[in-house]
Amino acid sequence: MEQVFKIDGEYIELIQLLKAIGLANTGGHAKMIVDQEMVIRNGEIETRKRAKLIPGDVIEITDNKIILE
């Protein structure tokens, strides 16, 4: 599934994005997803829970693709 997510501000932290789009129920769940190296950011595994995502980034988690604007 592909979706577009509009960032409110300059950036959004990775764990906040996972909660905002409904892939994680809690902050702890979001951290677990990142710790398990399930997040691909612009073609590379992202392991920083608080990575600052900016417009133009593409995040992939299993069958989900999120394009940030």
Z-matrix of the N, CA and C atoms (Angstrom, degrees):
N
C 1 1.450
C 2 1.532 1 108.77
N 3 1.298 2 116.17 1 133.63
C 4 1.469 3 121.44 2 179.31
C 5 1.517 4 108.99 3 -112.54
N 6 1.330 5 115.42 4 136.19
C 7 1.460 6 119.11 5 177.44
C 8 1.526 7 109.79 6 -144.59
N 9 1.328 8 114.25 7 157.82
C 10 1.463 9 120.97 8 177.78
C 11 1.522 10 107.31 9 -107.60
N 12 1.330 11 115.48 10 135.95
C 13 1.464 12 120.91 11 178.89
C 14 1.513 13 108.24 12 -122.66
N 15 1.337 14 116.50 13 124.01
C 16 1.461 15 121.38 14 179.86
C 17 1.527 16 109.10 15 -90.32
N 18 1.328 17 115.87 16 122.51
C 19 1.456 18 121.57 17 178.89
C 20 1.522 19 109.61 18 -79.64
N 21 1.330 20 116.36 19 133.37
C 22 1.457 21 121.81 20 176.37
C 23 1.534 22 107.04 21 -97.32
N 24 1.313 23 117.06 22 95.20
C 25 1.462 24 121.47 23 -176.08
C 26 1.525 25 109.99 24 120.16
N 27 1.341 26 116.26 25 -163.80
C 28 1.463 27 121.29 26 -177.54
C 29 1.513 28 112.72 27 -76.42
N 30 1.348 29 116.89 28 -34.27
C 31 1.462 30 121.02 29 -175.47
C 32 1.521 31 109.99 30 -156.95
N 33 1.340 32 115.40 31 171.19
C 34 1.455 33 122.02 32 171.30
C 35 1.530 34 106.76 33 -136.44
N 36 1.323 35 116.60 34 140.35
C 37 1.463 36 119.48 35 178.23
C 38 1.522 37 108.88 36 -75.03
N 39 1.314 38 115.57 37 148.68
C 40 1.461 39 121.49 38 -175.63
C 41 1.523 40 113.01 39 -54.43
N 42 1.339 41 117.49 40 -49.08
C 43 1.463 42 117.95 41 -177.83
C 44 1.530 43 111.93 42 -65.84
N 45 1.333 44 117.25 43 -29.76
C 46 1.469 45 120.20 44 176.22
C 47 1.527 46 110.26 45 -67.96
N 48 1.332 47 116.84 46 -39.74
C 49 1.465 48 120.74 47 178.19
C 50 1.525 49 110.68 48 -62.24
N 51 1.312 50 116.96 49 -45.78
C 52 1.465 51 120.35 50 -178.43
C 53 1.524 52 111.48 51 -59.08
N 54 1.327 53 116.73 52 -37.54
C 55 1.465 54 120.35 53 176.98
C 56 1.525 55 110.80 54 -72.62
N 57 1.336 56 117.00 55 -42.13
C 58 1.471 57 121.48 56 -176.16
C 59 1.530 58 112.55 57 -62.96
N 60 1.332 59 117.06 58 -35.34
C 61 1.473 60 119.28 59 -178.25
C 62 1.526 61 112.24 60 -91.67
N 63 1.333 62 116.67 61 -1.91
C 64 1.453 63 120.35 62 175.11
C 65 1.516 64 115.60 63 86.44
N 66 1.324 65 118.16 64 10.63
C 67 1.466 66 119.93 65 177.14
C 68 1.521 67 111.32 66 -79.34
N 69 1.329 68 116.85 67 -21.77
C 70 1.471 69 121.31 68 177.51
C 71 1.526 70 108.16 69 -126.09
N 72 1.318 71 115.69 70 136.75
C 73 1.464 72 120.51 71 -179.72
C 74 1.521 73 112.13 72 -80.52
N 75 1.332 74 115.83 73 -31.69
C 76 1.465 75 121.00 74 -176.89
C 77 1.526 76 109.41 75 -139.79
N 78 1.314 77 115.84 76 170.96
C 79 1.455 78 119.94 77 175.44
C 80 1.518 79 111.63 78 -62.64
N 81 1.339 80 116.45 79 -38.09
C 82 1.456 81 120.99 80 178.21
C 83 1.516 82 111.85 81 -63.64
N 84 1.330 83 116.04 82 -40.06
C 85 1.465 84 121.31 83 177.78
C 86 1.532 85 109.72 84 -64.91
N 87 1.328 86 116.56 85 -41.66
C 88 1.474 87 120.80 86 179.02
C 89 1.534 88 110.27 87 -62.19
N 90 1.325 89 117.09 88 -42.78
C 91 1.471 90 120.92 89 179.18
C 92 1.520 91 110.94 90 -63.12
N 93 1.329 92 116.82 91 -38.28
C 94 1.457 93 121.34 92 178.92
C 95 1.534 94 110.88 93 -63.48
N 96 1.328 95 116.59 94 -41.76
C 97 1.464 96 120.99 95 178.61
C 98 1.527 97 110.03 96 -59.82
N 99 1.329 98 116.51 97 -43.47
C 100 1.465 99 121.05 98 179.94
C 101 1.531 100 110.22 99 -68.18
N 102 1.324 101 117.37 100 -44.29
C 103 1.466 102 121.80 101 -179.44
C 104 1.528 103 111.84 102 -60.23
N 105 1.314 104 117.12 103 -31.82
C 106 1.469 105 121.49 104 -179.18
C 107 1.530 106 111.91 105 -83.06
N 108 1.341 107 116.16 106 7.74
C 109 1.471 108 122.92 107 178.17
C 110 1.527 109 112.21 108 55.16
N 111 1.341 110 115.32 109 43.46
C 112 1.460 111 121.09 110 179.27
C 113 1.526 112 112.09 111 -93.38
N 114 1.332 113 117.26 112 -7.26
C 115 1.465 114 121.00 113 -174.71
C 116 1.533 115 110.27 114 -101.42
N 117 1.331 116 115.14 115 126.12
C 118 1.461 117 121.85 116 175.29
C 119 1.527 118 107.30 117 -110.76
N 120 1.330 119 115.72 118 124.04
C 121 1.466 120 120.93 119 178.42
C 122 1.527 121 108.01 120 -115.27
N 123 1.301 122 116.26 121 116.91
C 124 1.466 123 122.08 122 179.37
C 125 1.532 124 111.60 123 51.01
N 126 1.334 125 115.78 124 42.09
C 127 1.455 126 121.06 125 175.21
C 128 1.516 127 115.97 126 87.47
N 129 1.349 128 118.57 127 -1.15
C 130 1.460 129 121.55 128 -178.87
C 131 1.527 130 110.20 129 -127.78
N 132 1.318 131 116.72 130 146.74
C 133 1.465 132 120.86 131 178.67
C 134 1.523 133 109.62 132 -63.18
N 135 1.333 134 115.91 133 131.23
C 136 1.470 135 121.97 134 178.66
C 137 1.524 136 108.46 135 -106.44
N 138 1.326 137 116.92 136 119.93
C 139 1.461 138 121.13 137 -178.15
C 140 1.529 139 113.00 138 -111.16
N 141 1.325 140 116.66 139 -0.96
C 142 1.475 141 119.90 140 179.65
C 143 1.525 142 108.97 141 -90.42
N 144 1.320 143 115.73 142 115.24
C 145 1.464 144 120.63 143 -177.22
C 146 1.528 145 112.24 144 -61.49
N 147 1.303 146 115.76 145 -35.59
C 148 1.468 147 119.88 146 -176.97
C 149 1.534 148 111.94 147 -104.68
N 150 1.322 149 116.55 148 26.44
C 151 1.468 150 120.56 149 176.88
C 152 1.524 151 108.55 150 -55.91
N 153 1.315 152 116.07 151 135.50
C 154 1.458 153 121.15 152 -179.48
C 155 1.521 154 108.87 153 -86.43
N 156 1.317 155 115.64 154 108.35
C 157 1.458 156 121.89 155 -179.72
C 158 1.522 157 109.07 156 -88.17
N 159 1.310 158 116.20 157 137.76
C 160 1.462 159 121.72 158 -176.02
C 161 1.519 160 110.29 159 -123.74
N 162 1.337 161 116.90 160 163.22
C 163 1.463 162 119.26 161 177.02
C 164 1.525 163 110.61 162 -54.17
N 165 1.331 164 115.12 163 137.79
C 166 1.460 165 120.88 164 -178.36
C 167 1.516 166 112.66 165 101.70
N 168 1.349 167 117.18 166 -20.54
C 169 1.462 168 120.31 167 176.95
C 170 1.527 169 109.52 168 -68.05
N 171 1.330 170 115.67 169 146.61
C 172 1.457 171 122.16 170 174.67
C 173 1.525 172 107.01 171 -120.31
N 174 1.321 173 115.83 172 122.86
C 175 1.458 174 122.41 173 -178.33
C 176 1.527 175 107.99 174 -110.91
N 177 1.331 176 115.89 175 132.32
C 178 1.456 177 120.81 176 177.74
C 179 1.525 178 108.93 177 -124.87
N 180 1.329 179 114.84 178 130.88
C 181 1.457 180 122.06 179 177.34
C 182 1.522 181 106.37 180 -137.74
N 183 1.301 182 116.85 181 113.47
C 184 1.471 183 124.00 182 -173.78
C 185 1.521 184 109.34 183 48.24
N 186 1.333 185 118.38 184 -116.04
C 187 1.473 186 121.26 185 -177.50
C 188 1.528 187 112.90 186 -94.33
N 189 1.314 188 117.59 187 10.73
C 190 1.460 189 121.68 188 -177.66
C 191 1.516 190 110.31 189 -104.92
N 192 1.334 191 116.03 190 134.37
C 193 1.453 192 122.57 191 176.44
C 194 1.527 193 107.33 192 -124.53
N 195 1.334 194 116.05 193 122.80
C 196 1.460 195 120.71 194 -178.42
C 197 1.522 196 108.42 195 -117.44
N 198 1.314 197 115.37 196 122.94
C 199 1.469 198 121.49 197 178.13
C 200 1.518 199 107.09 198 -103.26
N 201 1.326 200 116.52 199 123.78
C 202 1.460 201 120.67 200 -177.24
C 203 1.524 202 110.95 201 -92.05
N 204 1.314 203 114.69 202 136.89
C 205 1.477 204 120.98 203 177.23
C 206 1.507 205 108.98 204 -122.45
